[in-house]
Amino acid sequence: MIQTLFYVSGVEYQTCNRVIYTDRSICAFKGSSVDISCTYSSYQTIRSKFWFSPERSHQWQSPSQPEDLSEDSQFAGRVQVLESERGRSTLRITDLTESDSAQYHFRFTTGSFEWRSSLPGTTLTVTALQVQVTRITVHQSDTEAELKCHSSCSPAGRLSYVWFKNGQKVTGVETSSFKGRVYPGDIISCALKGHENYGSPPVYAPKLPSVSVSPSAEIVEGSSVTLTCSSDANPAAKYTWYMKNGDPDLQPLSKEPQLVFSFIQSSDSGEYYCTAENELGRRTSDYISIDVTYAPKLPSVSVSPSAEIVEGSSVTLTCSSDANPAANYSWYKKNGDPDLQPLSKDPQLVFSSIQSSDCGEYYCTAENELGRRTSEYIYINVTYAPRLPSVSVSPSAEIVEGSSVTLTCSSDANPAANYTWYKENEDSPNASGQIFTITDFRAEHSGNYYCEAQNRRGRHNSTLQLIVVAGETVIS
């Protein structure tokens, strides 16, 4: 009880102006109705009285002058003030919304007094119903769950509830709890009986998750890439990310809605998927393909056949490089003219009948729009039989009997040739080696000499005729 003291002509009069609220706080469900009551009295005749809410002061013409709640547009058609007995006022608000949560005060005036106590009135809290889900058992095609229609209010008395499944009332259930099997696509909600239009938000298993990638343009190695998984679900879904063909027994790549590659690598290319799960079920997304582009890696070069290369055979050099998009290749010969056209613009450089002149070091380049790499050198060694040997004589002037004569044989060959010297009509060789020296040339040494150049690829002979005349040897 609140008393007010007045002073008139220096004389103190104790009078009793009072407002007593029935409830200091009330909690009510969204969509329901509430009665907020008080008793009031005054020693003077009350001229006006109304209910107001301080939280609505922003709508008043003057913030210091409360206005009648029944004239507030927010409450139009939803407010009644009832006077069931003298000195008792009841504010009835119907079709409650959460925005109605506020303090409510009663105000009255007399000819000389205005009740505007700053003390709290009645605090109203409007709360919506929520479905709480407790998973019991997960089956292959459905989930067995217990659902509870819950509110932060603790209403007095027994309330009746209505349960809805896929828009249809669940018959035979009027309690706050409901047990049942929930299938993918099921939508479940609850409401207070008689207030079905103010039901709880529906609960349901996750819908098919959608996946997105950022950036949506080309993904370049070394850049930052984020995959995002989202699914409509209530309760909210928990997310998990996996890579296709990964080990399902390993830990997931992420347990967040986003899978972030801060510095993506070519090895991260592949197909990814996510799962969305809540207490009512689990759904798996479609695959999303991640194609990481990158400049060519160091090219590798190979030669076929890998065995010894023989002149006249077919030889293929192959260049290969890991690149995305695929690389374009070019072949070059070391010390070749860089301004000339490449030997080949294909991954393979083919010699259909390789020649000794093709011996040398070769290299290739691999190039795409992201970069260019050059291979290491590969040496091509072409083997061939000795060419026609050439023979030289020293001295090259007249050869005098008794002098020293040196014969030299040379032949282009790979591998290098071995040399043997023969005299015509003699079966046994006269000497071996590239150089054959006769230190004391005599008449009996006259004759036809030739050398044989030989390697594992073949042999070739050369002829030299020596003639001795009158103590001199003439070479022809």
Secondary structure, DSSP 8 states (H G I E B T S, - for coil): ---EEEEETTEEEEE--EEEES-SEEEEETT--EEEEEEEE-SS-EEEEEEE-GGGGGGSSSTTS---GGG-GGGTTTEEEEEEETTEEEEEE-S--GGG-EEEEEEEEESS-EE---S--EEEEEE--EEEEEEEEE-SS-EEEEEEEE-S---SS---EEEEETTEE-TT--SSEEEEEE-TT-EEEEEETT-GGG----EE-----EEEEES-S-EETTS-EEEEEE---BS--EEEEEETTS-TTS--SBSSSEEEETT--GGG-EEEEEEEEETTEEEE---EEE-EEB-----EEEEES-S-EETTS-EEEEEE---BS--EEEEEETTS-TTS--SBSSSEEEETT--GGG-EEEEEEEEETTEEEE---EEE-EEB-----EEEEES-S-EETTS-EEEEEE---BS--EEEEEETT-SS-SEESSEEEESS--GGG-EEEEEEEEETTEEEEEEEEEEEETTEEEE-
